[in-house]
Amino acid sequence: MKNSYNKIAGHDIGRMVAISDAVFGVAMTLLVLEIKVPEVHGNDKELAIAFLKLMPKFLVYFLSFITAGIFWMGQAAQLEHIKKSDRNLIWINLLFLLFVSVLPFTTAFLGDYIDHNFAIGIYWLNIFLLGLMLYINWTYATRHGFIEQEIEAGVSEAIKRRIVVSQSLYLGGALLCFINSYLAIAVIIAIELNYAFAFFKGRR
């Protein structure tokens, strides 16, 4: 009896964990490389002024590093409970990593055009697609029985709820760009710091 290639490919979840860590590591490293050292041939005062002009880029770098860290942890939390996979689940994760690899570009774009709403919109779209792929990943895994059997139902709902709520908050933060772009970035950073360090814990 012949086996279909689609049935025998994509069962090694360990390789997905490995490539995910590699892509995140490269993407998070590339973020800082977008901040170019200024060429100054004057005195210390001129050098200090040139350095201060880089502050918007450092702000966006900090934003993106936290963003990457949160989504890395989000994917890791899912892969902890996913014990089996198939070819489709592997490709869902690869599409997720595609949007991870785009993050250095959207970060550089926002850093260069931080006062433009379009740049913030592109950055938010990157965050939205990352969240969307994580949601699709978990939904597909649960519907096809790839999740460990002993997992509590509340855990699955918590994972999906976290994605939906965080994406709603990111959208709200991004829309603040119509008031002030720095306000929008500051609010998104505050949201991410709360998710990273749980300053405001829910009742559950």
N, C-alpha and C positions, 0 to 999 in steps of 0.2 A: 504493500500500500504506500503510495507516494504522499509525502507531506507537502503542504503548501508553504512557500517561503514566508508568507505573512504570518503563518502559525508558529514557525520555529525561530523567527528573528525577534530581537528586542526583549529577551527575558532576563538579561543580566542588569539588575538595577544598580549594581555596584559601579558599573562603568558610567552610568548617568551621574552618580554622586561624584565620581572622579572628575569628569569633564566640567561639571557645574562649578566645583571648587576652583578649577583651573581658569575658567572664563571669568568668574568673579574676581579672582586674584589679579588677572591681567587688566580687567576693566578698572578696578579700583586703583591700580598703579598708574594707568594711563591718565586718570583724572588730574593728577598733580602735574603731569608733563605738559598739560595745556597752559600752565602758568609760566610764561616766558620771563627769564631774567632780563630786566631792562638794561639797555646800553646807555650808560651815563659817563660822560667824560669831564664832568664838573666836580664841584666840591661835595662834602657830605650833605649839605642842605639840599642840593639838587638830587642827590641819590635818595635821600629820605622822602622827598616829594614824589619821585618816581616810584618808590616802594609803596607809598600810601595810595597811589593811583591803582595799585594792584588789589586793593582791599575788596572791591566788588567781585573779582575773580576768586579770591580766597573764600569769600562768603558763599559763592556758588559751589566751590570745591567742597566746602564743609557740608553744604546741603546734599550734594551728590554722594559723598562718602557715606553719610548717614542713610541716604536712600538705598544705596547698594547693600549696606549692612543689614537693613531691615528686610529687604527682599531675599537676601541670602539666608537669613534666619527663618523667614517664612517658608522658603522652599525646603530648607533642612528639616523644619518641623513636620512638613508633609511627608518627606522621604523617610523619616523615622518610622512612620506608621504604614508606609506602602511596602508590602513584602513581595509583591509580584508585579510584573509589567508585561506589556506587549509592544508591538511595533508602533501602534498609534500613541501610546503613552510616552514612549521615547521621543517621538516627533513633537508632541505637545511640549515636552520639556526643552527640546532643542529650539522651538520657536520662542519659548520663554527666554532662553539664553541669547537668542538673536537680539531681543530688546534690551537685554543686559549689556551686550556688546555695543549697542547704539548709545548707551548712556554717556560715554566720554564725548561724543559729538554734540548731543543735546546740551551737555554741560558747557562745552566750549561756546556753543551758539548763544546760550543764555548769558554767559560771561561777557561776550563781545557786544551783546545787544540787550543788556539788562533793563534798559528803560523802555523797551518795546513790548507791548502786550503779546504780539505774535510769538516772540521768543519764549515767553512764559507759557503760552498755549502749547507750543511744541514740546516744551519740557514736561508739562502736565500730561500731554498725550503719551509720552514715553512711560510715565508713572502709571497711567491708566492701563496701557497695554500689558505692562508687567503684572499688575493686579488681575487683569482679565485672564491672562494665561495661567496664573496660579489658581484662580477659581475654576477654570476649565479642567486643569490638571486634577484637582481634588475631586471634582464632580465625576469625572471620567473614571478615576480610580475606585471611588466608592460604588458606582453603578455596575462596575465589572468585577466586583469582588476581590480587588487587589489589596484591600486594607486588612490588617491583622484582625482576626475574628474577635479578640477579647477587648477591642477598643470600645469605649463607652459612646453611646449615641450623642451625649452632650459635647464630647470632644470634637466630633465631626461638625456639629452645628457651630461650635465656637470658632473653628477654623474658617468656615464660610462667613460667619457674621463679622469676624475681624476684618476680612477683606472688604466686605460691602461697606462697613462703617468707615474704615480708613479711606477708602476711595471717595466716599461722600465728603469727608472732611478735606481731602486733598483738593477736590473740585471747589469747595467753598473757599479754601485758601487761595487757589489760583484765580478765582473770580475777583478777589480783592485787588488784582492788578489794575482794574478800572479805576480804583481810588489812588493806589500807589504801588509800583512794582516792588519796592523794598518791603512794604507792608505785606504783600502777598508771600514773598520769600520768607520773611520772618515768621509768619503764621504757619507756613508749611514746615519750617524747621522746628517750631514749637510742637506741632502735632507729631512729628517724627521723634523728637526727643522724648515725648511722653510715651510713645509706643516702645521706644528703645529702653527706657528706664522706669516706666510705669509709675510716674509721679502721682497720677490720679488713678487709683485702682478702683475697679468696679466692685459691686457687692459680692459677685460670685468669684 
